[in-house]
């Protein structure tokens, strides 16, 4: 996640935590941080770490922010396209996704519309317990 994304998530977390758990007078001390950026109150730090884990699980990346780098054609991505009034999701190999983003396949793809977000697929699970 980018530093800007982390700060956006931090603002959302603090807003949610304030509404859910705190009287207005407590906000200043509750979100006090050490120089390293961790919260001074352990239960707030624990909640922040859980919030970050949730955010990392579904990290859609806007094509306006950045595009995937071509590493090899075995790598696949989940993409979200805007189709009429609702988003549609598909998965593509790297080279095909990059061509779509250049609008080479714009009309012939099942997506039929602009790609708006993408995210890499996680590595598949392994059957080797030592891995």
Legacy VTK file of the C-alpha trace (Angstrom):
# vtk DataFile Version 3.0
C-alpha trace
ASCII
DATASET POLYDATA
POINTS 131 float
0.000 0.000 0.000
1.299 3.466 -0.820
2.067 5.980 1.960
-0.928 8.021 0.772
-3.110 4.918 0.967
-1.895 4.173 4.491
-2.720 7.705 5.631
-6.149 7.490 3.978
-6.755 4.202 5.825
-5.493 5.732 9.094
-7.968 8.629 8.794
-10.801 6.192 8.063
-9.751 3.982 11.000
-9.576 6.882 13.460
-12.941 8.207 12.293
-14.546 4.771 12.690
-12.890 4.128 16.067
-13.976 7.553 17.343
-17.608 6.980 16.382
-17.679 3.419 17.672
-15.822 3.644 20.968
-14.919 7.105 22.203
-16.429 10.125 23.893
-15.346 13.308 22.064
-13.014 14.439 24.874
-10.843 11.301 24.587
-9.892 11.601 20.894
-6.638 13.535 21.387
-5.033 11.117 23.822
-6.440 7.978 22.237
-4.688 8.582 18.912
-1.382 9.767 20.391
1.506 8.031 18.613
5.150 7.267 19.243
7.707 8.742 16.817
7.713 5.486 14.839
3.998 5.984 14.131
2.589 3.264 16.381
-0.248 4.175 18.728
0.688 4.587 22.392
-2.391 2.701 23.603
-1.943 -1.011 22.877
-5.641 -1.729 22.260
-5.742 1.080 19.666
-2.564 -0.277 18.013
-4.108 -3.771 17.936
-7.272 -2.417 16.312
-5.172 -0.471 13.776
-3.222 -3.614 12.831
-6.479 -5.511 12.325
-7.791 -2.631 10.197
-4.649 -2.714 8.040
-4.938 -6.487 7.555
-8.504 -6.035 6.385
-7.468 -3.272 3.985
-4.587 -5.324 2.572
-6.861 -8.261 1.747
-8.872 -6.315 -0.782
-6.462 -3.760 -2.089
-7.824 -2.643 -5.440
-5.410 -0.377 -7.295
-6.774 2.334 -9.557
-5.361 2.290 -13.098
-5.027 6.054 -12.642
-2.621 5.488 -9.718
-0.387 2.873 -11.347
-0.340 -0.045 -13.768
1.031 -3.533 -13.171
4.618 -4.202 -14.187
5.220 -6.942 -16.721
7.227 -9.730 -15.056
6.067 -12.772 -16.978
2.914 -13.968 -18.647
2.200 -16.531 -15.925
1.259 -13.762 -13.504
-2.479 -13.037 -13.423
-4.549 -10.131 -12.208
-8.075 -9.602 -11.055
-9.579 -6.603 -12.845
-12.689 -4.526 -12.340
-14.372 -2.898 -15.324
-17.145 -0.341 -15.330
-19.974 -1.782 -17.402
-23.029 0.445 -17.706
-24.029 1.084 -14.097
-22.341 -1.820 -12.373
-18.788 -3.090 -12.064
-17.769 -6.472 -13.469
-14.699 -8.479 -12.472
-12.466 -10.761 -14.573
-8.955 -12.143 -14.413
-6.279 -11.744 -17.063
-2.661 -12.602 -17.683
-0.235 -9.683 -17.491
0.272 -9.112 -21.222
-3.436 -9.236 -22.004
-4.271 -6.821 -19.186
-1.629 -4.344 -20.344
-3.023 -4.488 -23.896
-6.515 -3.830 -22.530
-5.239 -0.837 -20.609
-3.825 0.475 -23.898
-7.327 -0.060 -25.386
-6.033 -2.498 -28.003
-8.769 -4.984 -27.091
-11.330 -2.417 -25.930
-14.313 -3.619 -28.002
-13.516 -7.317 -28.219
-12.976 -8.104 -24.541
-15.805 -9.588 -22.482
-15.343 -6.621 -20.179
-16.610 -4.307 -22.932
-15.639 -1.202 -20.995
-12.738 0.563 -19.368
-10.670 -1.208 -16.752
-10.882 0.933 -13.608
-9.125 -1.177 -10.917
-6.799 -4.170 -10.721
-5.030 -6.311 -8.138
-2.577 -9.190 -8.366
-3.869 -12.612 -7.457
-2.234 -14.121 -4.377
0.080 -17.090 -4.767
-1.793 -20.399 -4.754
-1.705 -22.452 -1.559
1.012 -25.035 -1.299
0.593 -28.669 -0.329
4.114 -28.709 1.071
3.886 -28.021 4.842
7.553 -26.961 4.919
6.996 -24.136 2.399
LINES 1 132
131 0 1 2 3 4 5 6 7 8 9 10 11 12 13 14 15 16 17 18 19 20 21 22 23 24 25 26 27 28 29 30 31 32 33 34 35 36 37 38 39 40 41 42 43 44 45 46 47 48 49 50 51 52 53 54 55 56 57 58 59 60 61 62 63 64 65 66 67 68 69 70 71 72 73 74 75 76 77 78 79 80 81 82 83 84 85 86 87 88 89 90 91 92 93 94 95 96 97 98 99 100 101 102 103 104 105 106 107 108 109 110 111 112 113 114 115 116 117 118 119 120 121 122 123 124 125 126 127 128 129 130
